[in-house]
């Protein structure tokens, strides 16, 4: 068997520039909010030319995706090899619940970065998002063998849109309420696809007397 070609080794100066750029971007995004930071701001603080910045990351969406890389890797590792229900070993419905709850936690920490990454379709075209989509398609196929798993995955992922998340949080919806809404969406899709009768759901907030 022919050995796979080795990954190119990053030059030391390129690695240093990458680290300086990511540190500068993380600091500026934390201080000002990702929406208020330009690529020029990042290049100036990092002490690199704008050409270097654009060649390395493409645009601000690419820079945001790079800053999200570590958290994405942790989530992916938990999905693939972690403990149930996020990892293998739990029924597909429970794994779907757990994935949405985990991604909502990611949104709660990094909604600004994720919103920037979503600009121009960068988020949906990224390898992590495509993995999440495939993960949902597989789980929905297991949960609803006769259902439309691809459409279900798309619709469920739309509920995790960073812009929508930020809007709902600004309206006062708490993370626990949004997580509960995700579980209801999953359960509703499964019920509609299988013909099961969904369990009654009590309101998240008790009605006024």
C-alpha positions in Angstrom: 0.0 0.0 0.0 1.3 3.4 -0.9 1.8 5.7 2.1 -0.3 8.9 2.2 1.8 12.0 1.5 2.9 13.8 4.6 1.2 17.0 5.5 3.3 20.1 4.6 5.3 21.4 7.5 4.4 25.0 8.4 7.4 27.4 8.4 8.3 28.8 11.8 7.7 32.4 10.7 4.3 31.5 9.2 3.3 29.7 12.4 4.3 32.7 14.5 2.4 35.0 12.3 -0.7 32.8 12.5 -0.5 32.7 16.3 -0.1 36.5 16.4 -3.1 37.1 14.1 -5.3 34.7 16.1 -4.3 36.2 19.4 -4.9 39.7 18.1 -8.3 38.8 16.6 -9.4 37.0 19.8 -8.5 40.1 21.9 -10.2 42.5 19.6 -13.3 40.4 19.2 -13.6 40.0 23.0 -13.1 43.8 23.6 -15.3 45.2 20.8 -17.4 42.4 19.6 -16.8 40.6 16.4 -19.1 42.8 14.4 -17.1 45.9 15.2 -13.7 44.7 14.2 -12.2 45.0 10.7 -9.5 43.0 9.1 -7.4 46.1 9.1 -7.8 46.3 12.9 -6.5 42.8 13.3 -3.6 43.3 10.9 -2.5 46.4 12.8 -2.6 44.9 16.2 -0.9 41.7 15.0 1.8 43.7 13.3 1.4 41.9 10.0 0.6 43.2 6.5 -2.9 43.0 5.3 -1.8 40.8 2.4 -0.4 38.3 4.9 -3.7 38.3 6.8 -5.9 37.9 3.7 -3.7 35.2 2.2 -3.8 33.2 5.4 -7.5 33.5 6.3 -9.3 34.8 3.2 -11.7 37.1 5.0 -13.2 37.8 8.4 -15.4 34.7 8.2 -12.4 32.6 7.6 -10.6 34.2 10.6 -13.7 33.5 12.8 -13.8 29.9 11.7 -10.1 29.5 12.7 -10.8 31.0 16.1 -13.7 28.5 16.5 -11.5 25.5 15.5 -10.6 24.3 19.0 -14.2 24.3 20.2 -15.4 22.6 17.1 -12.8 19.9 17.5 -13.9 19.3 21.1 -17.5 19.0 20.1 -16.6 16.6 17.2 -14.5 14.5 19.5 -17.4 14.2 22.0 -19.8 13.3 19.2 -17.5 10.6 17.7 -15.8 9.1 20.8 -17.3 10.8 23.8 -19.8 9.5 26.4 -23.4 9.0 25.6 -25.8 10.6 24.9 -23.7 13.0 22.9 -21.4 10.2 21.9 -22.2 6.7 20.7 -24.3 4.3 22.8 -27.6 6.2 23.2 -30.8 6.0 21.1 -30.8 8.4 18.2 -33.5 10.7 19.7 -31.3 11.2 22.8 -28.2 11.8 20.7 -30.1 14.4 18.7 -31.2 16.1 21.9 -27.7 16.1 23.2 -26.2 17.5 20.0 -28.5 20.4 19.9 -27.9 21.2 23.5 -24.1 21.0 23.0 -24.3 23.3 20.0 -26.5 25.8 21.8 -23.8 25.9 24.5 -21.3 26.7 21.8 -23.6 29.4 20.5 -23.9 30.9 24.0 -20.1 31.2 24.2 -19.4 32.3 20.7 -22.5 33.6 19.0 -20.7 36.7 17.7 -17.9 34.6 16.1 -20.4 32.2 14.7 -22.4 35.0 13.2 -19.3 36.4 11.5 -18.4 32.9 10.3 -21.9 32.6 8.8 -21.5 35.7 6.6 -21.5 34.8 2.9 -22.3 31.2 3.7 -18.9 30.5 5.2 -20.3 28.6 8.2 -22.5 26.2 6.2 -19.7 25.5 3.8 -17.2 24.8 6.5 -16.0 21.2 7.2 -17.4 21.3 10.8 -20.9 22.3 9.7 -20.9 19.7 7.0 -19.9 17.1 9.7 -22.7 18.2 11.9 -25.2 18.0 9.0 -24.0 14.4 8.2 -24.3 13.5 11.9 -27.9 14.7 12.0 -28.8 12.9 8.7 -27.4 9.6 10.2 -29.3 10.0 13.5 -32.5 11.0 11.8 -32.2 8.1 9.4 -31.9 5.7 12.4 -34.8 7.4 14.2 -37.1 7.6 11.2 -36.2 5.1 8.6 -39.0 6.2 6.3 -38.6 9.9 6.9 -36.8 12.6 4.9 -33.6 12.7 7.0 -31.8 15.2 4.7 -34.6 17.8 4.9 -35.0 17.2 8.6 -31.3 17.8 9.2 -31.5 21.1 7.2 -34.5 22.3 9.1 -33.1 21.4 12.5 -29.8 23.1 11.7 -31.7 26.2 10.6 -32.9 26.4 14.2 -29.2 26.7 15.3 -28.5 29.7 13.0 -26.2 32.1 14.9 -28.2 35.2 13.8 -31.5 33.7 15.0 -29.9 32.7 18.3 -28.6 36.2 19.0 -32.0 37.6 18.2 -33.8 35.2 20.5 -31.4 35.9 23.3 -31.9 39.6 22.8 -35.6 39.0 23.1 -35.0 37.4 26.5 -35.2 33.7 25.8 -32.9 31.9 28.2 -30.5 29.1 27.1 -32.5 26.5 29.0 -35.7 27.5 27.2 -34.0 27.4 23.8 -32.6 23.9 24.6 -36.1 22.8 25.5 -37.3 24.2 22.2 -34.7 22.2 20.4 -35.8 19.0 22.0 -39.4 19.8 21.0 -38.4 20.3 17.4 -36.6 17.0 17.3 -39.5 15.2 19.0 -42.0 16.9 16.6 -40.1 15.8 13.5 -39.8 12.2 14.7 -43.4 12.1 15.6 -44.5 13.5 12.2 -42.2 11.1 10.4 -43.3 8.0 12.3 -46.9 8.7 13.1 -46.3 8.5 16.8 -48.4 10.7 19.2 -46.0 13.2 20.8 -46.1 13.5 24.6 -48.0 16.6 25.8 -45.6 19.5 26.6 -46.1 21.8 29.6 -45.4 25.5 28.9 -42.0 26.7 29.9 -43.5 29.6 31.8 -46.5 29.2 34.0 -49.5 31.3 32.8 -50.3 34.3 35.0 -53.1 33.9 37.5 
